[in-house]
Amino acid sequence: MVARNISFPIAGRVPIGGGHPILVQTMCNTSTDDIDGSLAQCRAMAAAGADLIRLTTQGIKQVDSLRQIKERLRAEGIDTPLVADIHFLADAALAAATVADKVRINPGNFAKEHAVACAKFRELLALCKQNSTAIRIGLNHGSLGERITQRYGATPLAMKEAVVEWLKMCIEEDFYDVVVSLKASNTIVMVEAYRLLYAAMRDDLGCIFPLHLGVTEAGNGDEGRIKSAVGIGTLLGEGIGDTIRVSLTENPVNEIPAGRQIVAAIAAGYSPRGGRSCVEADDWNDFIIKASCLWGPSLLDKKIDDFSLEGSTIGGAPVPASDGERFRDMLLQACRRRFTRPEYIACPGCGRTLYDLESTFNEVKRRTSHLAGVKIAVMGCVVNGPGEMADADYGYVGEGRGHVTLYRGKTPVIRYIPQEEAIDRLLELIESDR
């Protein structure tokens, strides 16, 4: 079967896929109902070069807020496409289809009954076609439904099979304004899921839909950038991927230059196929991203067990030995090869987050830095938290304003405690199990 590429414009100006430039997107972490705050963040993102901006859109009220944000941005001459982020409510997705340039959904969340979810999805496709609105079918490793996991387990194959069902419906409805994502916090799972899907689209579906790449809940700082560069860079180096997001528990504006650096590194030949054997970097961030794109894929696929920094430079000088060893530890851990420090799973936050996620995460990291090999999740809310932190040993999940629930694995063990007590209680929980 000869596959054909599918490409389409968003908001009449930004094409995705089909050989067009790779797009870098980000997401507001403000409440969408905070219109002034969201506007300020959108302005900063647009100024930093964001190609698409996503906003949380839980319900009809937030759709109206999104409408006001879009109108004011357009009046200011900012035409960056806006994406409505929907999780459960099909009615919110239908309403957003008349406002947003693109709607991000997981159709399986529309209803417990698969037939009902399918009907709602087809209704959405018809409305999106009518309004020239694109969609992203976004399935995450932690949000697979029982219907799929009972057949395939919580595996990359399950992720691929789940999304192929929805893509077949899109083809049946002659709707091709579709982008697909299969994110995971585990880089091995993420890369394998995308590879399986790409092969299925090429060999079975007969058309290759654009793919949005990301390592979800990557964390922050060097670790977040390295983990993202490993997952995203591996796939871009294979010619897979059309849009990307580096999900960082930081100011979301920071995601844009990190994404640009990954795209630039691959373009400059920093991949296993690029013929390079060392890294020439301008600064530390440039180094960790180029080096992760260069050696990460081979470590991830177990083609190599280690790597040498001989000949690599930062600003023309050799990489300091201590920095090189620290980077080596982080890269090996990001590739799931050797664990020498805690493993953190942290969402970037969004309009559903009701506490200061970034400062809390940094404090959790500071106080748990001695727990090598322990997997700790810090999540903004219960919408995605329990599912997306499925690989974690312990979880810190926002639950209502100023309150937190602590998890041991997938089980909530201390519920609805004041945020000011939560880190102490988390440490007590971990210590009680050691």
LINCORWO-V509799 format. One record per residue. PHI is phi in degrees with one decimal (999 if undefined). NEAR is the number of other C-alpha atoms within 10 Angstrom. D_CENTER is the distance of its C-alpha to the mean C-alpha in whole Angstrom. Layout:
phi->[PHI PHI]
near->[NEAR NEAR]
d_center->[D_CENTER D_CENTER]
//
This chain:
phi->[999 -90.3 -85.8 -115.5 -76.5 -111.7 -135.1 -160.2 -85.2 -114.6 55.9 74.6 -138.9 -113.8 -80.8 -120.8 80.1 62.7 87.8 -73.3 -56.6 -67.9 -97.8 -112.8 -122.1 -148.2 -143.1 -64.1 -107.4 -86.2 -68.3 -64.2 -74.0 -84.2 -63.5 -65.5 -64.7 -68.2 -60.4 -61.5 -68.8 -62.1 -61.2 -64.3 -65.6 -62.3 -64.0 -81.8 99.4 -62.2 -86.3 -144.0 -129.2 -107.3 -132.2 -62.1 -138.6 -69.8 -151.3 -62.3 -59.8 -71.2 -62.5 -65.4 -62.5 -60.8 -59.8 -65.9 -61.9 -63.2 -60.4 -70.7 -63.5 -65.5 -65.4 -87.6 86.8 -95.9 -112.7 -57.6 -58.8 -107.6 -113.9 -87.7 -97.1 -110.3 -113.9 -127.0 -84.9 -62.4 -64.3 -66.9 -63.8 -63.5 -67.1 -65.5 -61.9 -93.3 -120.1 -74.9 -80.2 -156.2 -121.0 -97.1 -139.7 -117.2 -57.3 -64.5 -84.6 -66.9 -163.3 -67.5 -82.5 -61.6 -63.5 -67.6 -60.3 -63.3 -63.7 -64.2 -64.9 -64.2 -63.2 -64.4 -59.2 -63.6 -69.4 -64.7 -62.7 -64.0 -102.9 54.9 -104.6 -82.8 -129.0 -119.1 -86.2 -113.1 -109.2 -105.8 -55.4 -85.6 -119.3 -75.2 -78.9 -61.1 -56.4 -84.2 -66.5 -66.5 -87.4 -122.6 75.9 -88.6 -125.3 -57.8 -61.1 -62.1 -61.7 -63.3 -62.1 -62.0 -75.2 -61.8 -56.8 -70.4 -65.7 -62.5 -66.3 -60.5 -65.3 -60.1 -89.7 55.1 -118.6 -121.1 -81.9 -130.3 -117.4 -127.4 -135.5 -135.6 -90.3 -153.2 -81.8 -87.6 -64.3 -65.4 -62.1 -60.7 -64.4 -65.2 -61.7 -66.3 -61.4 -63.2 -66.6 -59.0 -64.1 -65.9 -64.3 -69.2 -96.0 -112.6 -80.8 85.5 -149.5 -106.2 -77.1 -59.2 -115.3 -101.1 -105.0 -175.3 -97.1 -76.3 52.5 -72.6 99.4 -148.2 57.5 -61.1 -60.4 -63.7 -71.7 -65.8 -61.4 -65.4 -65.0 -62.7 -68.1 -67.2 -64.2 -58.2 -73.1 -59.3 -65.3 -97.5 81.4 -108.8 123.0 -127.6 -134.9 -140.2 -139.6 -93.9 -82.6 -118.1 -83.2 -147.6 -55.6 -61.3 -60.5 -66.1 -68.0 -71.1 -63.2 -62.9 -64.4 -60.1 -65.0 -64.1 -60.3 -66.4 -62.7 -65.1 -62.1 -87.2 92.0 -86.7 -156.0 -57.8 -89.8 -85.6 79.5 -90.6 -121.8 -150.6 -116.0 -114.8 -120.5 -81.7 -152.7 -63.2 -61.5 -61.3 -65.4 -65.3 -75.7 -61.1 -66.6 -66.7 -68.7 -75.8 -101.0 -57.0 -58.1 -70.3 -68.2 -60.1 -88.0 59.7 -85.0 -134.6 -108.9 -158.8 -154.6 -113.3 -93.9 -58.9 90.9 -78.7 -136.6 -124.5 61.0 87.1 -107.2 -58.3 -67.3 -55.0 -57.7 -65.6 -66.4 -62.9 -68.2 -63.3 -63.7 -57.4 -61.2 -67.5 -68.4 -61.1 -72.0 -61.1 -89.3 63.4 -102.2 -151.5 -108.7 -119.6 -150.0 -61.8 -105.3 -108.1 -119.3 -141.0 -76.0 -78.5 85.9 -160.0 -66.5 -88.3 -76.5 -115.2 -149.4 -77.0 -65.7 -63.0 -67.5 -64.0 -61.8 -62.4 -71.0 -60.3 -61.3 -61.9 -88.2 -119.3 -63.4 -85.7 -94.2 -57.8 85.1 -81.7 -98.8 -123.7 -109.0 -125.0 -123.4 -71.7 -158.5 -84.9 -63.8 -108.7 -47.8 -59.8 -77.2 -72.1 -101.2 -58.0 -85.5 -80.4 -79.1 -140.0 -134.8 -119.6 -126.4 -61.7 -141.8 85.3 -69.0 76.3 -130.0 -138.0 -116.3 -100.8 -118.1 -108.9 62.3 -93.7 -105.7 -70.0 -116.8 -134.6 -102.2 50.5 -102.8 -59.4 -57.8 -66.4 -99.2 -67.0 -68.1 -59.5 -67.8 -62.3 -63.5 -62.1 -63.9 -63.6 -64.3 -67.0 -96.1 -89.5]
near->[9 9 14 14 14 17 20 20 15 22 17 11 11 15 17 25 23 15 12 12 13 19 23 25 27 26 28 24 23 23 20 27 19 13 18 14 15 21 20 14 20 29 16 14 24 21 11 14 17 24 20 24 21 22 27 25 29 19 18 16 12 22 27 17 18 26 17 17 22 22 15 15 17 12 10 10 9 15 17 23 21 24 29 29 25 26 22 18 17 22 15 21 32 22 16 29 28 18 22 29 26 28 30 28 23 23 27 27 19 22 16 12 11 14 11 12 18 18 14 20 23 18 13 23 25 18 17 24 17 11 14 19 24 24 27 21 21 22 23 20 25 21 23 21 15 12 14 17 15 10 10 15 14 19 18 24 19 20 31 23 18 22 20 18 11 18 21 13 15 18 13 10 13 12 18 20 23 23 26 25 27 27 28 27 28 20 26 18 20 26 26 20 23 25 16 16 26 21 13 17 19 18 14 15 19 15 20 23 28 26 24 27 28 28 29 28 29 28 29 25 13 16 20 25 26 31 33 33 35 30 30 30 33 26 22 22 22 14 10 19 25 24 26 28 23 32 29 28 27 21 15 22 22 16 26 23 16 24 29 19 18 28 26 15 24 26 13 12 16 27 27 18 11 13 10 14 17 18 22 20 21 13 12 15 18 19 22 23 30 30 27 32 31 29 27 29 27 19 21 23 15 13 10 12 13 14 14 11 17 11 12 18 19 17 13 11 12 14 21 11 10 9 10 16 13 10 19 20 15 24 28 23 21 30 25 17 16 15 17 15 17 17 25 27 28 30 29 27 28 22 22 20 23 18 19 13 24 21 12 17 24 17 13 21 17 10 13 19 13 12 16 12 15 19 18 27 30 30 28 27 25 17 17 16 24 23 15 25 31 20 19 20 17 27 30 30 29 28 24 16 14 14 18 27 22 26 23 18 18 17 12 16 13 16 13 17 16 14 20 12 11 22 20 12 16 22 14 11 17 16 10 8 7 5]
d_center->[31 30 27 26 23 22 21 22 22 20 22 25 24 20 20 17 18 22 22 21 19 16 14 12 10 9 10 13 14 17 19 19 23 23 24 25 23 20 22 23 19 19 22 20 17 19 22 19 18 15 15 14 13 12 14 14 17 18 22 24 25 22 22 25 24 21 24 26 23 23 27 27 25 27 30 29 28 24 23 19 18 17 14 15 12 15 14 18 21 22 24 22 20 23 24 21 22 25 23 20 19 16 15 12 14 14 17 18 18 21 23 25 27 25 28 27 24 25 27 25 22 25 27 23 24 27 26 24 26 29 27 25 21 19 16 13 13 10 10 9 11 12 13 15 19 22 23 21 21 25 25 23 21 18 17 16 19 18 15 16 19 18 16 19 21 20 20 24 24 23 25 28 28 28 24 22 20 17 14 12 9 9 6 7 8 11 11 14 13 10 12 15 14 13 16 18 17 18 21 22 21 23 26 26 25 26 24 21 18 15 12 9 7 4 5 4 7 8 11 13 16 16 15 11 12 14 11 9 12 13 10 10 14 15 14 15 18 19 19 16 13 14 11 8 6 6 5 9 11 14 15 12 15 14 11 13 16 13 12 15 16 14 16 19 19 19 21 24 24 22 21 23 25 26 29 28 29 28 26 28 26 27 25 23 20 21 22 19 17 20 21 18 17 21 21 18 18 22 21 18 21 24 26 27 27 27 27 30 29 33 33 30 30 29 31 33 34 33 30 32 32 30 27 27 28 25 22 24 23 19 19 21 19 15 17 18 22 23 22 24 22 20 17 15 12 11 9 9 11 12 16 16 16 20 20 20 17 17 20 20 17 20 23 21 21 24 26 24 24 27 26 25 23 22 19 18 15 15 14 14 16 17 15 12 14 16 14 11 13 15 16 17 21 21 19 19 18 19 22 23 24 25 25 23 23 23 22 24 21 21 24 24 27 28 27 27 28 29 26 28 29 26 25 29 29 26 28 31 29 27 31 33 31 32]
//
